[in-house]
């Protein structure tokens, strides 16, 4: 059974961890008490335990690609608050940090294949410049926490793009295929915001290089 003293402890924890209490919505039902962060899927739920009035089962939502919940059973309330603080620091703050980042894939959409002429092809110097950029990708990919099978897909895509530079393929058609690679890379967005920005920086540099070759 959740007591008012327990609610005070939750409120104090929210404030002490640097959060705005108004960003959390308490949802109280029979046998369960939930704190929802801004009505998102990030929730911390506490259920009554058969062990006694000061014991609870908890189900906090972790910040991950699938947002699966983690749980613990029959723990004392002081341990509940410890786990609540950990959830605020490790999962809610990570969620907030990720949402504050600008979506890099939307920015890349601003560069369209219409910027390239229908028949113009890359010069030998342009091919050499783009090859040098693409050759950096495998090293970057291997330094990231990407599933090996996913990494292999992305590296093979880059190899195909590199090979197509040495054909008579028009710039517009090559760039359209490069845009397809960006979409493919978007499927494997990393959970770590800093790692994702690292990949975006590489792709943005490549896009800017391709745009520069038009002038």
N, C-alpha and C positions, 0 to 999 in steps of 0.2 A: 504493500500500500504506500503510495507516494504521499509524503507529508509536506506541509508548507515549508518546513525547514529544509527539505530536500530541494524544493523549488528555489529557495533563496540561494542554496549552494550552487545550483546551475547558473543562476543569474550572476552571482559573484564570479564564477569561472569565466563566463562570457566577457564580463567587463575586464577582468584581470588579464585575459589573453588578448586584449586590445580590439575586441569586436563591439559593434553597436548592437545593443540588446533588441532594438526595433527591427533588426534584420532577421530575427528568429521568431518563428511562429509556434507557440506551444499548442499541441493537439492532444487533448486528454480524453480517453475513452476508458471503458471499464477494463481494468487490468493492464492498461498500456498507456505510457506517456511518451510523446514524441516531440522533439524540437526540430523544426524544418527550417533550413536556411533559405530565406527569400522564396519560399514555395517551390524550390527546385527539388531534384531527386536526392540532394544531400540531406540526409536525415539521421538523427540519433534517437533510437527508440529503446525504451526500457519497460520490461514486463515484470509483473509480480512473480515472485519465486515461491515455491512450496517450502523453502527452507525457513522462512520467517519474514516479518515485516521490514527488516533492514537488509534483505537479500533480493537481488534482482537478476534477470536475464537481460542482456543488452544486444542490440543489433544496429551498429553504426554503419552507414554507407561509406565505403572507401572511394577515393578518387582514382579511377582507373578507366581503361577503355570500355569495359563492360559494366563498371560501377557495381560489381557484386558486393553484397554485404558480408561483413565479418561478425561473428557473434561470440559471446562468452556467457556461461550459465552459472547461476547460483553464486554471485559474488556480492560482497558487502558493499554498502553505499559509498564508503570512502574510496573503494577501488573503482566504483562506477564513475565517480568524479575524476579520478586519475585518468581513466580511459576516455572520458569526455574531453578533458583538456588535450590529451594526445590527439584525438580526432580533430579538434579545432586547429591544432598547430600543423598536423601532418596532412590532413585531407581537405579541410575547408579552405585553409590558406592556399594550398596548391590549386584548388578549384578556382579561387578568386584570381590568383596570379595568371592562370591560363586564360580566363575570360577577359582579363585586362589587355592581353596581347591582341594586336590587330591581326585579323585573319590574313595570312600571307597569300593564300590562293586567290582571294578576291582581288588583290592588287595585281596579280599576274594576269587576271582576266582583262585588264585594261590594255594589254598589249595584244593586238589582234593580227591575224595573218593578212588582213587587208593592207597592212603597211608595206607589204612586199609586192613587187610587180609580178605579173603572171608568168613571165618567162625568164627573168634575170636569174643567172646562176652565180654561185660563189666563185671569186677569183682564187688563184693559188694561194695568195697571201691571206685571204679571208679564211680559206680552208685550214691553213696552218694555225691561225689564231684560234679558231673554234676547236680544233683538235687538241690544242694545248689546254683549253678550258675543260673539255670533256675528259681528258686523261686524268684529271684530278679527282674525278668522282669515285672511282673504286677505292682509293685510299680513304676518302671521306666516309664512304659507306661502311667500310670495315671497322671504322673507329666508333660506330654508333651501335646502340643496343637494338639492332634489327634482327628479326628472325632470319637465319641463314637462307631459307628458301625465298623469302621476300627480297633479301639483299641480292640474291642471284638474278631474280627477275629484273630488278632495277639496273643492275650492272649490264645485263644482256641488252636491255633497252638502249642504254648509252652506247654500247658497242655498235648497235645497228645504226644509231644516229651518226656516229663517227664514220662508219663505212659509207653511208649515203652522201657524206660530204664530197667524196671522191668520184661521184657520178655526175651526170649532167642534170640531176634533179633540180628543178627551179627552187629558188629561195622560198617562195610561198608554200610550195608543197612540203619542203623540209621543215619549215616552221610549223605547219599544221601537224606534222608528225611529232615535233618537239612538244607542242601543246598537249598532244595525247600522252606523251611521257609525263608531263606535269600532272595530268589527271591520274595516271597510274601511281605516281609517287604520292599523290594525295590520299590514296587508299591506305597507305602505310604510315599515316601521320603518327609521329612518336608521342608517347605520353609525357615525356619531359619537355616542357616549353623551351628550355635553353637549347636542347638538342634539335628541336624542330626549327628554331630560328637559325641554327647553324646550316641546316639543309636548305632552308629558304634563302639564306645569304648566297649560297653557291648557285642556286637556280636563278635568283635575281641578277647576279653578276653575268650569268650566261645570257639571259634575256637582254640585258642592257648592251652586251657585246654584239648580239645579233642585230639589235636596233641601230647601233652605231654604224654598222656596215652598210646601212642604207643611205648614208649621207656622204 
